[in-house]
Amino acid sequence: MVLPVVDSMLHAGRFVSLRAAPELQLLAVALPSTLLFRVQSDHPDVIVIAAGEAFLAGASQRSTLQEVFSDIPAVLLAAQANTAMVRSAARMKIYSVLPMDATTHQLVVAIAATVAGFAVTLPRPPAGPPEATRIAEDLTAREVEVLRLMARGYRNKQLATVLNISEHTAKFHVSSVLAKLGARTRTEAVTIGMTRGLVAV
């Protein structure tokens, strides 16, 4: 069950499209002032906050909210989903931060990934000429297979065993996946793979 939280009814419309997602059960919208009560009464699986900067800046009972977000995963939608916002959210134990204009598909995938224990942020496109702004090159069939095994927590040695390749070749495939997706870590690669529909949630 998803508990939407908004700081104004202007942001409530952000959740209309989620009602059509069959994999999500959306609870009635909560305001920040009613969040603690709603968590205790509704027992949500995940909290999605469409309040962004205002929520983090004005959060009273900060330590209580940190306890809530330690127990219940949360996704924060913010107008400026930049590095500073991600850090501020992390101090509140909110590890998934998306821009307010994230697509419905991105939001659904981010919610599922957050519930599964991943931290989700949308990658920033690199600066440069238009042809360089592609988020990632296409992965080969083998690299997609490696990515999916990475999502299941497989390390290089396990990848090598499952794919019947050498550990060196497995390491090469992992490096290639990270490079093509523009990811710094395995977790980031898996998250990008989820948002692109390469990894099932």
SULCOR-V371723 format. One record per residue. N is the residue number from 1. RES is the residue in one letter. PSI is psi in radians with two decimals (NA if undefined). D_LAST is the distance of its C-alpha to the last C-alpha in Angstrom with 2 decimals. Layout:
n: <N;N>
res: <RES;RES>
psi: <PSI;PSI>
d_last: <D_LAST;D_LAST>
//
This chain:
n: <1;2;3;4;5;6;7;8;9;10;11;12;13;14;15;16;17;18;19;20;21;22;23;24;25;26;27;28;29;30;31;32;33;34;35;36;37;38;39;40;41;42;43;44;45;46;47;48;49;50;51;52;53;54;55;56;57;58;59;60;61;62;63;64;65;66;67;68;69;70;71;72;73;74;75;76;77;78;79;80;81;82;83;84;85;86;87;88;89;90;91;92;93;94;95;96;97;98;99;100;101;102;103;104;105;106;107;108;109;110;111;112;113;114;115;116;117;118;119;120;121;122;123;124;125;126;127;128;129;130;131;132;133;134;135;136;137;138;139;140;141;142;143;144;145;146;147;148;149;150;151;152;153;154;155;156;157;158;159;160;161;162;163;164;165;166;167;168;169;170;171;172;173;174;175;176;177;178;179;180;181;182;183;184;185;186;187;188;189;190;191;192;193;194;195;196;197;198;199;200;201>
res: <M;V;L;P;V;V;D;S;M;L;H;A;G;R;F;V;S;L;R;A;A;P;E;L;Q;L;L;A;V;A;L;P;S;T;L;L;F;R;V;Q;S;D;H;P;D;V;I;V;I;A;A;G;E;A;F;L;A;G;A;S;Q;R;S;T;L;Q;E;V;F;S;D;I;P;A;V;L;L;A;A;Q;A;N;T;A;M;V;R;S;A;A;R;M;K;I;Y;S;V;L;P;M;D;A;T;T;H;Q;L;V;V;A;I;A;A;T;V;A;G;F;A;V;T;L;P;R;P;P;A;G;P;P;E;A;T;R;I;A;E;D;L;T;A;R;E;V;E;V;L;R;L;M;A;R;G;Y;R;N;K;Q;L;A;T;V;L;N;I;S;E;H;T;A;K;F;H;V;S;S;V;L;A;K;L;G;A;R;T;R;T;E;A;V;T;I;G;M;T;R;G;L;V;A;V>
psi: <2.35;2.19;1.89;2.42;2.26;2.61;-0.25;2.74;-0.22;-0.62;-0.21;-0.56;-0.35;-0.38;-0.07;-0.79;-0.44;-0.38;-0.42;-0.16;1.97;-0.41;-0.10;2.43;1.94;2.23;2.98;2.59;2.44;2.71;2.73;-0.63;-0.36;0.06;-0.85;-0.74;-0.78;-0.63;-0.76;-0.60;-0.56;-0.34;1.06;2.75;-0.50;2.61;2.30;2.08;1.97;1.19;-0.43;-2.20;-0.73;-0.67;-0.83;-0.68;-0.64;0.17;1.96;2.89;0.79;-0.79;-0.62;-0.73;-0.64;-0.68;-0.73;-0.83;-0.29;-0.55;-0.61;2.10;2.63;2.61;2.27;2.21;2.16;2.59;-0.67;1.53;1.04;-3.10;-0.72;-0.72;-0.71;-0.72;-0.78;-0.74;-0.71;-0.58;-0.43;0.11;0.44;2.03;-0.13;2.10;2.16;2.73;2.64;-0.49;0.33;2.55;2.85;-0.75;-0.80;-0.71;-0.75;-0.79;-0.72;-0.68;-0.84;-0.75;-0.67;-0.75;-0.58;-0.04;0.14;2.65;2.24;2.20;2.64;2.33;2.50;2.31;2.46;2.66;2.67;-2.98;2.78;-0.68;-0.30;-0.06;0.06;2.38;-0.64;2.69;2.86;2.40;2.58;2.92;-0.71;-0.68;-0.63;-0.73;-0.76;-0.78;-0.76;-0.63;-0.62;-0.66;-0.44;0.07;0.18;2.35;3.09;-0.76;-0.74;-0.69;-0.80;-0.75;-0.85;-0.71;-0.04;0.85;2.99;2.78;-0.60;-0.75;-0.68;-0.76;-0.70;-0.80;-0.75;-0.80;-0.70;-0.73;-0.82;-0.78;-0.80;-0.57;-0.14;0.54;2.58;-0.45;2.91;-0.74;-0.75;-0.69;-0.76;-0.73;-0.78;-0.73;-0.66;-0.77;-0.43;-0.02;0.26;-0.41;2.21;2.51;NA>
d_last: <16.11;16.24;19.67;20.72;23.60;26.03;29.33;30.89;30.43;30.14;26.56;25.80;25.44;22.31;20.46;22.05;19.44;16.68;18.75;17.92;14.13;14.00;10.87;12.84;16.19;18.32;21.35;24.60;24.94;26.51;28.89;28.91;32.08;30.51;27.22;28.49;29.94;26.87;24.65;27.24;27.67;24.19;22.06;18.91;15.48;15.16;17.90;17.80;21.16;22.66;25.83;25.27;28.49;30.49;28.27;28.43;32.11;33.27;31.30;33.93;33.31;31.21;31.20;30.16;27.23;26.21;26.22;24.08;21.44;21.69;20.74;18.38;15.78;16.77;16.08;19.38;20.28;23.46;25.98;26.28;22.92;24.92;25.31;27.82;25.58;22.71;25.40;26.85;23.57;22.93;26.40;25.30;22.26;19.90;17.74;15.58;18.03;17.70;20.67;21.89;21.64;17.91;16.84;15.21;12.20;12.09;12.62;9.99;7.24;9.50;9.88;6.43;6.63;10.21;9.96;8.19;11.29;10.86;13.62;12.90;15.82;16.38;18.47;22.07;23.52;26.34;29.91;32.03;32.98;30.72;29.77;28.54;26.19;23.38;20.27;19.88;21.55;20.02;18.56;20.20;18.58;19.26;17.73;14.40;14.68;15.62;12.76;10.22;12.63;12.90;9.29;10.47;13.49;16.00;19.16;21.63;23.68;20.87;19.64;23.28;23.69;20.73;21.57;25.29;26.17;28.07;26.62;28.24;26.45;23.05;24.00;25.06;21.75;19.85;22.54;22.24;18.49;19.20;22.23;20.81;17.95;20.56;18.75;20.89;18.59;15.78;13.64;14.62;13.90;10.28;10.03;12.04;10.09;6.98;9.80;11.42;8.87;9.58;6.41;3.77;0.00>
//
